[in-house]
């Protein structure tokens, strides 16, 4: 596995911009920072692994990229729902945490299989 530094920096910058967008759109002052930090983490990890990582085998790279992009889209939808709705912080952390951990488990399984 190789890391493409430029693509990784771009992915992190996109994550920062999307987290800032979540901060600005969120109407509830009590949860603005939670949704900002949470969206940065949950959007940047799959995006960085989708854009910034290169695998040795093309089949593994395609499968890892597809899983990462699907997770990124799911996280955008989830964070968008939380931005526009009133929610409790534990629910936000549990839902986004579970999605991220399941994604990392699938990503690791695909990577170790080395197809």
QUIFEN-V469932 format. One record per residue. RES is the residue in one small letter. PHI is phi in radians with two decimals (none if undefined). D_CENTER is the distance of its C-alpha to the mean C-alpha in Angstrom with 2 decimals. Layout:
res=RES phi=PHI d_center=D_CENTER
res=RES phi=PHI d_center=D_CENTER
This chain:
res=x phi=none d_center=19.36
res=x phi=-2.04 d_center=19.49
res=x phi=-1.89 d_center=17.24
res=x phi=-1.57 d_center=17.80
res=x phi=-1.08 d_center=17.97
res=x phi=-1.10 d_center=18.14
res=x phi=-1.14 d_center=15.12
res=x phi=-1.14 d_center=13.10
res=x phi=-1.12 d_center=14.61
res=x phi=-1.13 d_center=13.91
res=x phi=-1.10 d_center=10.14
res=x phi=-1.16 d_center=10.32
res=x phi=-1.12 d_center=12.77
res=x phi=-1.11 d_center=10.81
res=x phi=-1.07 d_center=8.13
res=x phi=-1.12 d_center=11.43
res=x phi=-1.13 d_center=13.00
res=x phi=-1.17 d_center=10.57
res=x phi=-1.14 d_center=10.77
res=x phi=-1.14 d_center=14.47
res=x phi=-1.09 d_center=14.75
res=x phi=-1.09 d_center=13.56
res=x phi=-1.09 d_center=16.12
res=x phi=-1.26 d_center=18.80
res=x phi=-1.38 d_center=18.48
res=x phi=-1.07 d_center=18.49
res=x phi=-1.60 d_center=22.18
res=x phi=-1.60 d_center=22.43
res=x phi=-1.17 d_center=23.14
res=x phi=-1.19 d_center=22.74
res=x phi=-2.00 d_center=19.00
res=x phi=-1.03 d_center=17.99
res=x phi=-1.28 d_center=16.94
res=x phi=-1.13 d_center=15.13
res=x phi=-1.23 d_center=12.96
res=x phi=-1.18 d_center=12.60
res=x phi=-1.18 d_center=11.62
res=x phi=-1.10 d_center=9.42
res=x phi=-1.20 d_center=7.51
res=x phi=-1.08 d_center=7.50
res=x phi=-1.16 d_center=6.30
res=x phi=-1.30 d_center=3.63
res=x phi=-1.64 d_center=2.65
res=x phi=-1.32 d_center=4.63
res=x phi=-1.09 d_center=4.56
res=x phi=-1.15 d_center=4.04
res=x phi=-1.18 d_center=5.70
res=x phi=-1.15 d_center=8.04
res=x phi=-1.24 d_center=8.91
res=x phi=-1.37 d_center=9.57
res=x phi=-1.71 d_center=11.60
res=x phi=-1.68 d_center=13.00
res=x phi=-1.94 d_center=14.24
res=x phi=-2.10 d_center=17.51
res=x phi=-1.65 d_center=19.09
res=x phi=-1.22 d_center=22.86
res=x phi=-1.72 d_center=23.29
res=x phi=-1.16 d_center=22.35
res=x phi=-1.12 d_center=21.89
res=x phi=-1.09 d_center=19.33
res=x phi=-1.06 d_center=17.46
res=x phi=-1.14 d_center=17.49
res=x phi=-1.14 d_center=16.41
res=x phi=-1.14 d_center=13.49
res=x phi=-1.16 d_center=12.41
res=x phi=-1.10 d_center=12.99
res=x phi=-1.07 d_center=11.04
res=x phi=-1.16 d_center=7.91
res=x phi=-1.16 d_center=8.72
res=x phi=-1.10 d_center=9.63
res=x phi=-1.11 d_center=6.58
res=x phi=-1.06 d_center=4.87
res=x phi=-1.15 d_center=8.28
res=x phi=-1.08 d_center=8.58
res=x phi=-1.18 d_center=6.00
res=x phi=-1.10 d_center=7.95
res=x phi=-1.12 d_center=11.01
res=x phi=-1.09 d_center=10.61
res=x phi=-1.16 d_center=10.10
res=x phi=-1.12 d_center=12.89
res=x phi=-1.11 d_center=15.05
res=x phi=-1.23 d_center=14.82
res=x phi=-1.15 d_center=15.59
res=x phi=-1.60 d_center=18.67
res=x phi=-2.08 d_center=19.87
res=x phi=-1.46 d_center=21.50
res=x phi=-2.52 d_center=19.83
res=x phi=-1.69 d_center=20.38
res=x phi=-1.08 d_center=18.13
res=x phi=-1.05 d_center=18.44
res=x phi=-1.11 d_center=17.37
res=x phi=-1.06 d_center=14.16
res=x phi=-1.16 d_center=13.42
res=x phi=-1.14 d_center=14.64
res=x phi=-1.14 d_center=12.81
res=x phi=-1.19 d_center=9.24
res=x phi=-1.14 d_center=10.37
res=x phi=-1.12 d_center=11.90
res=x phi=-1.05 d_center=9.17
res=x phi=-1.16 d_center=7.07
res=x phi=-1.19 d_center=10.56
res=x phi=-1.13 d_center=11.75
res=x phi=-1.05 d_center=9.15
res=x phi=-1.13 d_center=10.19
res=x phi=-1.14 d_center=13.69
res=x phi=-1.12 d_center=13.77
res=x phi=-1.04 d_center=12.45
res=x phi=-1.12 d_center=15.11
res=x phi=-1.11 d_center=17.69
res=x phi=-1.14 d_center=17.46
res=x phi=-1.12 d_center=17.67
res=x phi=-1.23 d_center=20.62
res=x phi=-1.15 d_center=22.34
res=x phi=1.01 d_center=22.57
res=x phi=-1.08 d_center=23.66
